[in-house]
Amino acid sequence: MASGEPSTSEVPPGAGTTVGGKHSKRKSDIMSLDYCTFRVPYNELNVKFRNGQKDLDRAAASVARAANLLTKKTAGATEPQAKEALQKNFEFLLKQVQEARAAMQKVLKEETDEADKIIRRCHMLQQEQQVNEDRPKRIDRSLEKRKFARHICWHLLRCGMIVPAKKLVAEMKMEGLVDISIFEKFYEIEQALLDKDTKPCIEWCQYHRHRLRKIGSRIEVVARQQDIATLVEEQNIPEALAYIKKYFVPITKTQFPDDLKKIMGSVAMPLEISRMRNKELHAENRYEACYEFFIKEAYRLYQLPEHSAFSSIVQMGIAAQKTAMCEPDTKTPTNKQRCVVCRPDIWPLAEGLPNARSDGNKILCSLSNTVCNDEDNIPYLFPSGHVVGLRAINAGLRRANHKVYDPMHKQEIMEEEALRMYFM
C-alpha cells in the first residue's frame, strides 16, 4: 500500500466526502448517488415479471380451452373420428400452443434483459468503487469522469432534455447505464397531455396498475377526469355517463369515492354552476396540472428523490462556500472573481441555500502557510483580503512610521489598516 493512500477499510467513519475523491468509496455513496441506476431497472423488472405472469396465465388458459374442445369431440365417440372432423380443432390447439411458446420466450427475454442490465451496472459500480493502486491514473480519471457524466445525464433527463442526454451518453459510452427510454415515455406523455390527449397517460397507468394501486396513486383518476370534463364542456352528457360507468366507477368506487361524487355532481348540475363549484375540473390549465401530477406520481412510483444527485451535489458544494457576506458581484469580471458564490451566474442557485457552518477550523497564514493562533502568530486581515500571521509580519513586512508592506497589493499600508482577527 502506497504511503498516504488508505484503502477503503482504513477510511475513518466520518472522513472524506460522498462527492468524489479517495474517501468516496463507501456503500452509502452508491445508495445516495446511484440510487436511480438500480431503482429504475429493478422496478421495470418487477413490472415485466408481473405482466409476464399474466400473459403466461392467459396463454395457458387459451391452450386449456383448445384442449377441452378437442377432448369433448373425442370423449364420447365410440368409433374412430374422421381426420377432417378433428383437423380444425388440432390446428386451433397447435396455434394456441405456438402463441403460448412465443409469449413465454418474449417474457423470458424481457426479464433476462432487465436482469442483465442490473448485473452489468453492478460490475460497473464495482469497478468504480474498487481501489486498485496498480491501475493507471488515467483509467481512474476516466471512471471518475464517467461517474459524474452519469449524474449529469440523470439530471438532464429530469429536466426533459432528452436530446442532450442522448448525446452525452453516446460521447461517454454509457449505453445501458442510463434508462433514457423511461424519460422518453415521460416526455411523450407530457406532449400528449399538453395536446389534451390522455390516452398515453392512461395506457401507462394500466401498464403500472398493480404498483399504482399499491401506493394509492390517483393519477389514472385525474387523467380520466380530464376526459369527463371535456365531455361535460361539450354538453355531451350521455357519452359522459357511459364513460363514467365503464371506466371511472371501477377505479373510484372503493378507493376514491369523493372523486366519484364530485364528477357525478359536475355531470348532474348545469354547466355554469359546475364551473363555479368545481373550478379545478374546468380550469384552462387543467392539462398542465395533470402533467405535473403525473410526473410527481411517476417519481413516487419509481421511488426517485425530489432532487437529482447532481442537483444535491451542486447545492452542497455552493452551500459549503457561502457566507453571510456573499452577494452578487456585477462589477468584477467573471474570470477575476475570487468567490464562486458571488458570481452573477451562480448567485441565483446560492440565494436560497443556507450559509456554511464549520466547527474547529484553522486559519493559515497566506505567506508562510503556518497555523495562526492567539499567542505568537496572531492573524491579521490585509486590505487585499489575505490573512497574514504575526510571524510573517515581524519577519520582513514591517516598515518605518508604523507601516506594513502588503505583498499582494505591493504597497505600504498603515498598521491600523491590517485588522486583527479573533477566534470565537
Backbone hydrogen bonds in HBPLUS format (Angstrom, degrees):
<---DONOR---> <-ACCEPTOR-->    atom                        ^
c    i                          cat <-CA-CA->   ^        H-A-AA   ^      H-
h    n   atom  resd res      DA  || num        DHA   H-A  angle D-A-AA Bond
n    s   type  num  typ     dist DA aas  dist angle  dist       angle   num
A0005-GLU N   A0002-ALA O   3.37 MM   3  5.74 157.2  2.43 130.9 128.4     1
A0010-GLU N   A0007-SER O   3.01 MM   3  5.25 142.3  2.15 103.6 114.7     2
A0015-ALA N   A0012-PRO O   3.10 MM   3  5.27 166.2  2.12 114.7 118.9     3
A0024-SER N   A0021-GLY O   3.26 MM   3  5.61 168.5  2.27 113.8 116.8     4
A0029-ASP N   A0026-ARG O   3.05 MM   3  5.50 142.9  2.20 107.2 117.1     5
A0030-ILE N   A0027-LYS O   3.13 MM   3  5.39 121.5  2.49 101.9 114.7     6
A0031-MET N   A0027-LYS O   3.25 MM   4  6.62 160.3  2.29 150.4 155.4     7
A0032-SER N   A0028-SER O   3.03 MM   4  6.14 148.2  2.13 144.0 151.6     8
A0033-LEU N   A0029-ASP O   2.80 MM   4  5.71 167.2  1.82 154.0 158.2     9
A0034-ASP N   A0030-ILE O   3.00 MM   4  4.97 141.8  2.15 121.4 133.2    10
A0038-PHE N   A0035-TYR O   3.25 MM   3  5.81 146.7  2.37 111.0 118.3    11
A0039-ARG N   A0035-TYR O   2.90 MM   4  5.94 165.2  1.92 159.8 164.2    12
A0040-VAL N   A0036-CYS O   3.41 MM   4  5.79 168.9  2.42 132.5 135.7    13
A0042-TYR N   A0038-PHE O   3.09 MM   4  6.08 154.2  2.16 147.9 155.8    14
A0043-ASN N   A0039-ARG O   2.97 MM   4  6.13 157.8  2.02 149.3 154.9    15
A0044-GLU N   A0040-VAL O   2.97 MM   4  6.23 157.1  2.02 151.8 158.7    16
A0045-LEU N   A0041-PRO O   2.85 MM   4  6.00 153.6  1.92 144.7 151.7    17
A0046-ASN N   A0042-TYR O   2.98 MM   4  6.22 153.7  2.05 145.0 152.1    18
A0047-VAL N   A0043-ASN O   2.94 MM   4  6.23 159.5  1.99 150.0 154.9    19
A0048-LYS N   A0044-GLU O   2.89 MM   4  6.04 166.7  1.91 151.3 155.3    20
A0049-PHE N   A0045-LEU O   2.93 MM   4  6.00 146.0  2.05 141.0 150.2    21
A0050-ARG N   A0046-ASN O   3.11 MM   4  6.37 163.1  2.14 147.7 151.3    22
A0051-ASN N   A0047-VAL O   2.91 MM   4  6.10 175.0  1.91 159.2 160.9    23
A0052-GLY N   A0048-LYS O   2.80 MM   4  5.62 145.7  1.91 132.2 142.8    24
A0053-GLN N   A0049-PHE O   2.93 MM   4  6.12 150.3  2.02 144.3 151.3    25
A0054-LYS N   A0050-ARG O   3.12 MM   4  6.47 152.2  2.20 145.3 152.5    26
A0055-ASP N   A0051-ASN O   2.96 MM   4  6.29 156.3  2.02 146.9 153.3    27
A0056-LEU N   A0052-GLY O   2.88 MM   4  6.14 158.2  1.93 149.7 155.6    28
A0057-ASP N   A0053-GLN O   2.88 MM   4  6.08 152.8  1.96 144.1 151.8    29
A0058-ARG N   A0054-LYS O   2.95 MM   4  6.21 157.8  2.00 149.7 155.3    30
A0059-ALA N   A0055-ASP O   2.91 MM   4  6.15 157.6  1.96 146.9 153.6    31
A0060-ALA N   A0056-LEU O   2.85 MM   4  6.04 157.7  1.90 148.2 154.2    32
A0061-ALA N   A0057-ASP O   2.93 MM   4  6.13 151.5  2.01 143.7 151.5    33
A0062-SER N   A0058-ARG O   2.96 MM   4  6.24 150.1  2.06 145.1 153.0    34
A0063-VAL N   A0059-ALA O   3.05 MM   4  6.34 154.6  2.11 147.1 153.5    35
A0064-ALA N   A0060-ALA O   2.95 MM   4  6.17 155.5  2.01 144.8 151.8    36
A0065-ARG N   A0061-ALA O   2.93 MM   4  6.18 155.2  2.00 147.1 153.2    37
A0066-ALA N   A0062-SER O   3.05 MM   4  6.27 162.3  2.08 147.3 151.9    38
A0067-ALA N   A0063-VAL O   2.92 MM   4  6.14 155.3  1.98 148.3 155.5    39
A0068-ASN N   A0064-ALA O   2.92 MM   4  6.11 149.4  2.01 144.8 153.1    40
A0069-LEU N   A0065-ARG O   3.02 MM   4  6.31 152.5  2.09 148.2 155.0    41
A0070-LEU N   A0066-ALA O   3.22 MM   4  6.49 156.7  2.28 143.6 149.2    42
A0071-THR N   A0067-ALA O   2.90 MM   4  6.11 151.4  1.98 144.4 153.0    43
A0072-LYS N   A0068-ASN O   2.91 MM   4  6.09 157.4  1.96 149.9 154.6    44
A0073-LYS N   A0069-LEU O   3.30 MM   4  6.53 147.5  2.41 139.1 146.8    45
A0074-THR N   A0070-LEU O   3.30 MM   4  6.55 141.6  2.45 141.2 150.5    46
A0074-THR N   A0071-THR O   3.21 MM   3  5.30 128.2  2.49  96.1 109.1    47
A0075-ALA N   A0071-THR O   2.75 MM   4  5.62 135.4  1.94 152.2 163.7    48
A0085-ALA N   A0082-ALA O   3.08 MM   3  5.33 128.4  2.36 101.3 114.4    49
A0086-LEU N   A0083-LYS O   3.25 MM   3  5.45 132.5  2.49  99.9 111.5    50
A0087-GLN N   A0083-LYS O   2.94 MM   4  5.87 127.8  2.21 147.2 161.5    51
A0090-PHE N   A0086-LEU O   2.93 MM   4  6.17 158.3  1.97 156.7 163.6    52
A0091-GLU N   A0087-GLN O   2.90 MM   4  6.09 159.3  1.94 151.9 157.4    53
A0092-PHE N   A0088-LYS O   2.99 MM   4  6.20 152.9  2.07 142.9 150.5    54
A0093-LEU N   A0089-ASN O   2.91 MM   4  6.12 159.4  1.95 147.1 152.6    55
A0094-LEU N   A0090-PHE O   2.83 MM   4  6.05 160.9  1.87 150.0 155.6    56
A0095-LYS N   A0091-GLU O   2.90 MM   4  6.07 154.2  1.97 143.3 150.4    57
A0096-GLN N   A0092-PHE O   3.04 MM   4  6.32 157.5  2.09 148.1 153.4    58
A0097-VAL N   A0093-LEU O   2.97 MM   4  6.24 156.0  2.03 150.3 157.0    59
A0098-GLN N   A0094-LEU O   2.95 MM   4  6.18 159.3  2.00 149.8 155.1    60
A0099-GLU N   A0095-LYS O   2.95 MM   4  6.20 157.2  2.01 148.6 155.0    61
A0100-ALA N   A0096-GLN O   2.90 MM   4  6.09 153.0  1.98 144.1 151.7    62
A0101-ARG N   A0097-VAL O   2.91 MM   4  6.15 152.4  1.98 146.0 153.7    63
A0102-ALA N   A0098-GLN O   2.89 MM   4  6.15 158.8  1.94 148.3 154.0    64
A0103-ALA N   A0099-GLU O   2.90 MM   4  6.10 156.2  1.96 146.1 152.6    65
A0104-MET N   A0100-ALA O   2.94 MM   4  6.15 155.2  2.00 144.8 151.4    66
A0105-GLN N   A0101-ARG O   2.97 MM   4  6.24 159.0  2.01 150.7 155.9    67
A0106-LYS N   A0102-ALA O   2.94 MM   4  6.12 156.4  1.99 147.3 154.0    68
A0107-VAL N   A0103-ALA O   2.92 MM   4  6.11 166.4  1.94 151.7 155.2    69
A0108-LEU N   A0104-MET O   2.91 MM   4  6.03 162.7  1.94 147.7 153.1    70
A0109-LYS N   A0105-GLN O   2.94 MM   4  6.05 156.4  1.99 144.6 150.8    71
A0110-GLU N   A0106-LYS O   3.00 MM   4  6.23 165.6  2.02 153.6 157.0    72
A0111-GLU N   A0107-VAL O   3.00 MM   4  6.16 168.9  2.01 154.7 157.8    73
A0112-THR N   A0108-LEU O   2.91 MM   4  5.94 155.4  1.97 143.9 151.5    74
A0113-ASP N   A0109-LYS O   2.88 MM   4  6.01 155.7  1.94 148.3 154.7    75
A0114-GLU N   A0110-GLU O   3.15 MM   4  6.41 159.8  2.19 146.6 151.2    76
A0115-ALA N   A0111-GLU O   2.97 MM   4  6.18 159.3  2.01 147.5 153.7    77
A0116-ASP N   A0112-THR O   2.80 MM   4  5.98 159.9  1.84 150.8 156.5    78
A0117-LYS N   A0113-ASP O   2.94 MM   4  6.12 145.9  2.05 140.5 150.1    79
A0118-ILE N   A0114-GLU O   3.10 MM   4  6.42 153.2  2.17 146.7 152.5    80
A0119-ILE N   A0115-ALA O   2.99 MM   4  6.30 160.8  2.03 150.7 156.1    81
A0120-ARG N   A0116-ASP O   2.84 MM   4  5.99 162.2  1.88 150.3 155.1    82
A0121-ARG N   A0117-LYS O   3.06 MM   4  6.24 152.7  2.14 142.8 149.9    83
A0122-CYS N   A0118-ILE O   2.95 MM   4  6.21 145.8  2.07 144.1 154.0    84
A0123-HIS N   A0119-ILE O   3.02 MM   4  6.37 157.6  2.07 151.8 156.9    85
A0124-MET N   A0120-ARG O   3.01 MM   4  6.25 151.6  2.09 141.4 149.6    86
A0125-LEU N   A0121-ARG O   2.93 MM   4  6.14 165.0  1.95 151.1 153.7    87
A0126-GLN N   A0122-CYS O   2.88 MM   4  6.03 153.0  1.95 146.6 155.0    88
A0127-GLN N   A0123-HIS O   2.99 MM   4  6.17 149.0  2.09 142.1 149.7    89
A0128-GLU N   A0124-MET O   3.06 MM   4  6.39 150.1  2.15 143.4 151.7    90
A0129-GLN N   A0125-LEU O   2.85 MM   4  6.00 156.6  1.90 151.6 157.4    91
A0130-GLN N   A0126-GLN O   2.99 MM   4  5.83 132.1  2.23 138.0 148.5    92
A0135-ARG N   A0132-ASN O   3.25 MM   3  5.50 155.5  2.31 103.7 111.0    93
A0139-ILE N   A0136-PRO O   3.13 MM   3  5.53 133.5  2.35 105.2 116.4    94
A0140-ASP N   A0136-PRO O   3.36 MM   4  6.81 154.5  2.43 145.2 151.9    95
A0141-ARG N   A0137-LYS O   2.89 MM   4  6.21 159.8  1.93 154.5 160.0    96
A0142-SER N   A0138-ARG O   2.93 MM   4  6.08 147.9  2.03 136.3 145.5    97
A0143-LEU N   A0139-ILE O   2.89 MM   4  6.16 156.1  1.95 150.7 156.3    98
A0144-GLU N   A0140-ASP O   2.93 MM   4  6.15 158.1  1.97 148.6 154.9    99
A0145-LYS N   A0141-ARG O   2.87 MM   4  6.02 155.5  1.93 144.9 152.0   100
A0146-ARG N   A0142-SER O   2.94 MM   4  6.14 153.0  2.01 143.5 150.8   101
A0147-LYS N   A0143-LEU O   2.97 MM   4  6.18 149.2  2.07 142.5 150.8   102
A0148-PHE N   A0144-GLU O   3.15 MM   4  6.47 163.2  2.18 152.2 154.4   103
A0149-ALA N   A0145-LYS O   2.93 MM   4  6.07 149.9  2.02 143.9 153.3   104
A0150-ARG N   A0146-ARG O   2.94 MM   4  6.10 143.3  2.08 141.3 150.2   105
A0151-HIS N   A0147-LYS O   3.20 MM   4  6.61 150.5  2.29 142.6 149.8   106
A0152-ILE N   A0148-PHE O   2.99 MM   4  6.25 159.0  2.04 148.3 153.8   107
A0153-CYS N   A0149-ALA O   2.91 MM   4  6.07 152.2  1.99 142.5 150.4   108
A0154-TRP N   A0150-ARG O   3.04 MM   4  6.32 160.5  2.08 150.4 154.3   109
A0155-HIS N   A0151-HIS O   3.12 MM   4  6.37 154.8  2.19 144.4 151.2   110
A0156-LEU N   A0152-ILE O   2.89 MM   4  6.20 155.8  1.95 150.9 157.6   111
A0157-LEU N   A0153-CYS O   2.99 MM   4  6.24 157.4  2.04 151.7 157.5   112
A0158-ARG N   A0154-TRP O   3.07 MM   4  6.34 151.0  2.16 143.3 150.9   113
A0159-CYS N   A0155-HIS O   3.08 MM   4  6.37 140.8  2.24 142.9 153.4   114
A0159-CYS N   A0156-LEU O   3.14 MM   3  5.08 125.0  2.46  92.4 106.6   115
A0161-MET N   A0156-LEU O   2.92 MM   5  5.18 151.7  2.00 160.2 152.0   116
A0160-GLY N   A0157-LEU O   3.10 MM   3  5.09 159.8  2.14 103.1 108.9   117
A0165-ALA N   A0161-MET O   3.27 MM   4  6.31 152.6  2.35 138.8 146.8   118
A0166-LYS N   A0162-ILE O   2.92 MM   4  6.21 152.2  2.00 151.9 159.7   119
A0167-LYS N   A0163-VAL O   3.04 MM   4  6.34 158.6  2.09 154.6 160.3   120
A0168-LEU N   A0164-PRO O   2.96 MM   4  6.19 155.3  2.03 147.0 153.6   121
A0169-VAL N   A0165-ALA O   2.95 MM   4  6.17 156.4  2.00 147.9 154.3   122
A0170-ALA N   A0166-LYS O   2.94 MM   4  6.18 160.1  1.98 149.7 154.8   123
A0171-GLU N   A0167-LYS O   2.90 MM   4  6.06 157.4  1.95 147.4 153.9   124
A0172-MET N   A0168-LEU O   2.96 MM   4  6.02 159.1  2.01 149.1 154.0   125
A0173-LYS N   A0169-VAL O   2.91 MM   4  5.69 106.5  2.47 134.0 149.5   126
A0174-MET N   A0169-VAL O   2.92 MM   5  4.91 165.7  1.94 141.8 146.7   127
A0173-LYS N   A0170-ALA O   3.40 MM   3  5.01 154.0  2.48  91.5  98.7   128
A0177-LEU N   A0174-MET O   2.95 MM   3  5.39 159.6  2.00 139.1 139.1   129
A0180-ILE N   A0178-VAL O   3.08 MM   2  5.82 127.2  2.37 106.8  91.8   130
A0184-GLU N   A0180-ILE O   2.88 MM   4  6.15 144.8  2.01 152.5 163.9   131
A0185-LYS N   A0181-SER O   3.07 MM   4  6.24 149.5  2.16 140.4 146.8   132
A0186-PHE N   A0182-ILE O   3.13 MM   4  6.51 149.2  2.22 137.9 146.6   133
A0187-TYR N   A0183-PHE O   2.91 MM   4  6.12 157.5  1.96 143.9 149.2   134
A0188-GLU N   A0184-GLU O   2.89 MM   4  6.13 152.6  1.97 144.4 152.2   135
A0189-ILE N   A0185-LYS O   2.97 MM   4  6.21 158.8  2.01 151.2 156.0   136
A0190-GLU N   A0186-PHE O   2.87 MM   4  6.15 150.9  1.96 146.1 155.1   137
A0191-GLN N   A0187-TYR O   2.99 MM   4  6.26 166.9  2.01 154.4 155.8   138
A0192-ALA N   A0188-GLU O   3.04 MM   4  6.24 154.8  2.11 143.4 150.8   139
A0193-LEU N   A0189-ILE O   2.89 MM   4  6.10 160.5  1.93 151.2 155.8   140
A0194-LEU N   A0190-GLU O   2.92 MM   4  6.18 157.9  1.97 152.9 159.4   141
A0195-ASP N   A0191-GLN O   3.05 MM   4  6.24 131.7  2.29 134.9 147.3   142
A0195-ASP N   A0192-ALA O   3.08 MM   3  5.00 129.2  2.35  92.2 106.2   143
A0197-ASP N   A0192-ALA O   2.72 MM   5  4.95 153.6  1.79 140.6 143.6   144
A0196-LYS N   A0193-LEU O   2.89 MM   3  4.73 155.6  1.95 104.7 108.5   145
A0202-ILE N   A0198-THR O   2.94 MM   4  6.16 160.4  1.98 160.9 166.9   146
A0203-GLU N   A0199-LYS O   2.94 MM   4  6.16 160.1  1.97 157.4 163.0   147
A0204-TRP N   A0200-PRO O   3.01 MM   4  6.18 154.0  2.08 142.8 149.5   148
A0205-CYS N   A0201-CYS O   2.97 MM   4  6.26 152.0  2.05 144.4 152.4   149
A0206-GLN N   A0202-ILE O   2.94 MM   4  6.23 153.4  2.01 149.5 156.2   150
A0207-TYR N   A0203-GLU O   3.01 MM   4  6.24 148.9  2.11 144.7 153.1   151
A0208-HIS N   A0204-TRP O   3.08 MM   4  6.34 148.5  2.18 146.1 153.8   152
A0209-ARG N   A0206-GLN O   3.40 MM   3  4.74 161.2  2.44  99.2  97.9   153
A0212-LEU N   A0208-HIS O   2.98 MM   4  6.11 164.8  2.01 162.8 167.9   154
A0213-ARG N   A0209-ARG O   2.93 MM   4  6.07 157.6  1.98 153.1 158.2   155
A0214-LYS N   A0210-HIS O   3.06 MM   4  6.26 149.1  2.15 142.2 151.2   156
A0215-ILE N   A0211-ARG O   3.08 MM   4  6.41 148.4  2.19 148.5 155.3   157
A0217-SER N   A0212-LEU O   2.94 MM   5  5.23 172.6  1.95 154.8 155.0   158
A0216-GLY N   A0213-ARG O   3.17 MM   3  4.93 150.9  2.26  94.4 103.2   159
A0222-VAL N   A0218-ARG O   2.92 MM   4  6.19 161.9  1.95 162.0 167.2   160
A0223-ALA N   A0219-ILE O   2.93 MM   4  6.12 157.5  1.98 147.2 153.6   161
A0224-ARG N   A0220-GLU O   2.98 MM   4  6.12 162.9  2.01 148.4 152.4   162
A0225-GLN N   A0221-VAL O   2.94 MM   4  6.10 138.9  2.11 141.9 153.7   163
A0226-GLN N   A0223-ALA O   3.20 MM   3  5.50 133.9  2.43  99.8 110.8   164
A0228-ILE N   A0224-ARG O   3.10 MM   4  6.42 161.8  2.13 151.2 155.9   165
A0229-ALA N   A0225-GLN O   2.82 MM   4  5.97 161.6  1.85 149.8 155.3   166
A0230-THR N   A0226-GLN O   3.01 MM   4  6.17 149.5  2.10 142.2 149.9   167
A0231-LEU N   A0227-ASP O   3.11 MM   4  6.43 155.4  2.18 145.8 151.6   168
A0232-VAL N   A0228-ILE O   2.91 MM   4  6.21 152.7  1.98 150.8 159.0   169
A0233-GLU N   A0229-ALA O   2.88 MM   4  6.08 156.0  1.93 145.9 152.4   170
A0234-GLU N   A0230-THR O   3.03 MM   4  6.28 142.3  2.18 139.8 150.0   171
A0236-ASN N   A0231-LEU O   2.91 MM   5  5.24 159.7  1.95 164.4 159.5   172
A0235-GLN N   A0232-VAL O   2.93 MM   3  4.88 157.5  1.98 104.7 110.9   173
A0240-ALA N   A0236-ASN O   3.05 MM   4  6.28 150.9  2.14 146.2 155.3   174
A0241-LEU N   A0237-ILE O   2.90 MM   4  6.13 158.2  1.95 159.3 163.7   175
A0242-ALA N   A0238-PRO O   3.04 MM   4  6.27 157.1  2.09 145.3 151.6   176
A0243-TYR N   A0239-GLU O   2.94 MM   4  6.12 154.1  2.01 144.8 152.0   177
A0244-ILE N   A0240-ALA O   2.92 MM   4  6.15 158.5  1.97 147.5 153.4   178
A0245-LYS N   A0241-LEU O   2.97 MM   4  6.15 164.2  1.99 149.7 153.6   179
A0246-LYS N   A0242-ALA O   3.04 MM   4  6.15 156.1  2.10 145.2 151.3   180
A0247-TYR N   A0243-TYR O   2.88 MM   4  5.81 170.5  1.89 155.5 158.6   181
A0248-PHE N   A0244-ILE O   3.02 MM   4  4.52 120.0  2.39 107.5 124.0   182
A0249-VAL N   A0244-ILE O   2.85 MM   5  5.92 158.4  1.90 170.5 163.3   183
A0252-THR N   A0249-VAL O   3.22 MM   3  5.30 148.0  2.33 105.0 114.2   184
A0253-LYS N   A0249-VAL O   2.94 MM   4  5.37 150.8  2.03 159.4 157.6   185
A0256-PHE N   A0252-THR O   3.05 MM   4  4.42 129.0  2.32 105.1 119.5   186
A0260-LEU N   A0256-PHE O   3.38 MM   4  6.76 153.9  2.46 145.4 152.5   187
A0261-LYS N   A0257-PRO O   2.95 MM   4  6.25 157.7  2.00 152.0 157.5   188
A0262-LYS N   A0258-ASP O   2.98 MM   4  6.18 159.7  2.02 147.7 153.1   189
A0263-ILE N   A0259-ASP O   3.01 MM   4  6.19 164.1  2.04 149.2 152.9   190
A0264-MET N   A0260-LEU O   2.98 MM   4  6.10 155.8  2.04 147.7 154.6   191
A0265-GLY N   A0261-LYS O   2.93 MM   4  6.06 149.3  2.02 143.7 152.3   192
A0266-SER N   A0262-LYS O   3.04 MM   4  6.32 150.3  2.13 144.6 152.2   193
A0267-VAL N   A0263-ILE O   3.18 MM   4  6.41 140.8  2.34 137.6 147.2   194
A0268-ALA N   A0264-MET O   2.97 MM   4  6.16 152.1  2.05 144.9 152.5   195
A0269-MET N   A0265-GLY O   3.02 MM   4  6.05 165.2  2.04 154.1 156.4   196
A0274-SER N   A0270-PRO O   2.96 MM   4  6.24 157.9  2.01 154.4 161.6   197
A0275-ARG N   A0271-LEU O   2.92 MM   4  6.19 149.7  2.01 150.4 158.5   198
A0276-MET N   A0272-GLU O   3.28 MM   4  6.55 139.9  2.45 136.1 145.6   199
A0276-MET N   A0273-ILE O   3.11 MM   3  5.17 127.0  2.40  95.4 109.1   200
A0277-ARG N   A0273-ILE O   2.94 MM   4  6.21 159.4  1.99 154.2 159.9   201
A0278-ASN N   A0274-SER O   2.77 MM   4  5.47 158.7  1.82 145.9 152.2   202
A0281-LEU N   A0278-ASN O   3.12 MM   3  5.56 139.3  2.29 107.8 118.4   203
A0282-HIS N   A0279-LYS O   3.21 MM   3  5.36 141.9  2.36 100.6 111.0   204
A0286-ARG N   A0283-ALA O   3.39 MM   3  5.29 153.2  2.47 109.8 107.4   205
A0289-ALA N   A0285-ASN O   3.00 MM   4  6.31 157.4  2.05 152.3 159.0   206
A0290-CYS N   A0286-ARG O   2.90 MM   4  6.05 142.9  2.04 134.6 145.1   207
A0291-TYR N   A0287-TYR O   2.98 MM   4  6.27 151.0  2.07 142.8 149.4   208
A0292-GLU N   A0288-GLU O   3.04 MM   4  6.35 162.9  2.07 150.2 154.3   209
A0293-PHE N   A0289-ALA O   2.99 MM   4  6.19 155.0  2.05 144.5 151.3   210
A0294-PHE N   A0290-CYS O   2.87 MM   4  6.09 146.2  1.99 141.9 152.0   211
A0294-PHE N   A0291-TYR O   3.04 MM   3  4.87 114.0  2.49  90.4 106.9   212
A0295-ILE N   A0291-TYR O   2.95 MM   4  6.30 160.3  1.99 159.3 162.1   213
A0296-LYS N   A0292-GLU O   3.14 MM   4  6.35 159.8  2.18 143.5 149.0   214
A0297-GLU N   A0293-PHE O   2.95 MM   4  6.17 159.5  1.99 149.4 154.6   215
A0298-ALA N   A0294-PHE O   2.77 MM   4  5.95 150.9  1.85 151.0 160.1   216
A0299-TYR N   A0295-ILE O   2.99 MM   4  6.16 161.5  2.02 150.6 154.3   217
A0300-ARG N   A0296-LYS O   3.07 MM   4  6.28 146.9  2.18 136.7 146.4   218
A0301-LEU N   A0297-GLU O   2.79 MM   4  6.01 145.0  1.91 142.1 151.8   219
A0302-TYR N   A0298-ALA O   3.08 MM   4  6.38 159.2  2.12 149.7 153.4   220
A0303-GLN N   A0299-TYR O   2.85 MM   4  5.74 104.9  2.42 130.0 148.4   221
A0304-LEU N   A0299-TYR O   2.79 MM   5  4.98 160.1  1.83 148.4 151.5   222
A0312-SER N   A0308-SER O   3.03 MM   4  6.33 159.1  2.08 150.2 155.8   223
A0313-ILE N   A0309-ALA O   2.89 MM   4  6.10 157.7  1.94 149.8 156.1   224
A0314-VAL N   A0310-PHE O   2.99 MM   4  6.20 167.0  2.00 154.2 156.9   225
A0315-GLN N   A0311-SER O   2.99 MM   4  6.14 164.0  2.02 148.8 153.6   226
A0316-MET N   A0312-SER O   2.90 MM   4  6.03 159.8  1.94 148.6 154.3   227
A0317-GLY N   A0313-ILE O   2.94 MM   4  6.14 157.4  1.99 148.5 154.9   228
A0318-ILE N   A0314-VAL O   2.96 MM   4  6.21 157.9  2.01 151.4 156.9   229
A0319-ALA N   A0315-GLN O   2.87 MM   4  5.97 167.0  1.89 150.6 155.0   230
A0320-ALA N   A0316-MET O   2.96 MM   4  6.01 144.1  2.09 141.5 150.4   231
A0321-GLN N   A0318-ILE O   3.04 MM   3  5.44 149.7  2.14 108.2 117.2   232
A0322-LYS N   A0318-ILE O   3.08 MM   4  6.21 116.9  2.50 142.6 159.4   233
A0322-LYS N   A0319-ALA O   3.38 MM   3  5.05 150.4  2.47  92.8 101.1   234
A0356-ALA N   A0322-LYS O   2.79 MM  34  5.51 176.8  1.79 152.3 153.4   235
A0326-CYS N   A0323-THR O   3.21 MM   3  5.46 163.5  2.24 107.8 112.9   236
A0329-ASP N   A0342-CYS O   2.84 MM  13  5.49 165.0  1.86 159.5 154.6   237
A0336-LYS N   A0333-PRO O   3.01 MM   3  5.44 158.8  2.06 114.4 121.2   238
A0337-GLN N   A0334-THR O   3.41 MM   3  5.43 164.9  2.43 104.0 108.3   239
A0343-ARG N   A0340-VAL O   3.42 MM   3  5.53 161.8  2.46 101.7 106.8   240
A0346-ILE N   A0343-ARG O   2.98 MM   3  5.23 144.0  2.12 108.4 119.3   241
A0347-TRP N   A0343-ARG O   2.85 MM   4  5.90 153.0  1.93 165.6 174.1   242
A0349-LEU N   A0346-ILE O   2.94 MM   3  5.57 136.6  2.14 118.9 130.2   243
A0350-ALA N   A0346-ILE O   3.20 MM   4  6.47 143.9  2.33 142.6 152.8   244
A0350-ALA N   A0347-TRP O   2.92 MM   3  4.85 120.1  2.29  97.0 113.4   245
A0351-GLU N   A0347-TRP O   2.82 MM   4  5.71 136.7  2.01 162.5 170.1   246
A0353-LEU N   A0350-ALA O   3.08 MM   3  5.25 160.3  2.12 111.0 117.2   247
A0372-CYS N   A0363-ILE O   2.78 MM   9  5.55 174.2  1.79 168.5 168.1   248
A0365-CYS N   A0370-THR O   2.87 MM   5  5.40 159.5  1.91 152.8 159.2   249
A0369-ASN N   A0365-CYS O   2.88 MM   4  4.77 136.2  2.07 126.8 136.2   250
A0366-SER N   A0387-VAL O   2.78 MM  21  5.71 165.5  1.80 163.8 167.7   251
A0373-ASN N   A0377-ASN O   2.94 MM   4  5.32 154.4  2.01 119.2 127.6   252
A0390-LEU N   A0378-ILE O   2.96 MM  12  5.17 122.6  2.30 126.3 142.8   253
A0421-MET N   A0379-PRO O   3.01 MM  42  5.54 166.8  2.03 147.6 145.2   254
A0380-TYR N   A0388-VAL O   2.95 MM   8  5.37 146.3  2.07 137.3 147.7   255
A0388-VAL N   A0380-TYR O   2.90 MM   8  5.37 161.7  1.93 154.7 158.5   256
A0381-LEU N   A0419-LEU O   2.62 MM  38  4.99 163.9  1.64 152.4 154.0   257
A0419-LEU N   A0381-LEU O   3.00 MM  38  4.99 143.3  2.14 149.4 139.7   258
A0382-PHE N   A0386-HIS O   2.93 MM   4  5.56 170.8  1.94 172.3 169.2   259
A0385-GLY N   A0382-PHE O   2.83 MM   3  5.52 166.7  1.85 125.9 129.9   260
A0393-ILE N   A0389-GLY O   3.13 MM   4  6.49 152.1  2.21 147.4 155.8   261
A0394-ASN N   A0390-LEU O   2.92 MM   4  6.14 165.8  1.94 153.4 156.2   262
A0395-ALA N   A0391-ARG O   2.92 MM   4  5.98 132.6  2.14 138.8 152.3   263
A0397-LEU N   A0393-ILE O   3.01 MM   4  4.72 150.4  2.10 129.5 136.2   264
A0405-TYR N   A0397-LEU O   2.77 MM   8  5.02 166.0  1.78 149.4 154.4   265
A0399-ARG N   A0403-LYS O   2.80 MM   4  4.98 158.8  1.84 149.6 142.2   266
A0415-GLU N   A0402-HIS O   3.07 MM  13  5.85 151.1  2.16 159.3 151.4   267
A0404-VAL N   A0413-ILE O   2.73 MM   9  5.34 161.6  1.77 159.7 166.1   268
A0413-ILE N   A0404-VAL O   2.73 MM   9  5.34 166.3  1.75 157.1 160.9   269
A0406-ASP N   A0411-GLN O   2.74 MM   5  5.41 170.5  1.75 155.7 158.0   270
A0410-LYS N   A0406-ASP O   2.70 MM   4  5.43 118.6  2.07 141.1 159.4   271
A0411-GLN N   A0406-ASP O   3.27 MM   5  5.41 146.0  2.39 135.4 143.1   272
A0417-GLU N   A0414-MET O   2.94 MM   3  5.43 146.6  2.05 111.3 121.2   273
A0418-ALA N   A0415-GLU O   3.19 MM   3  5.55 147.3  2.30 106.6 115.1   274
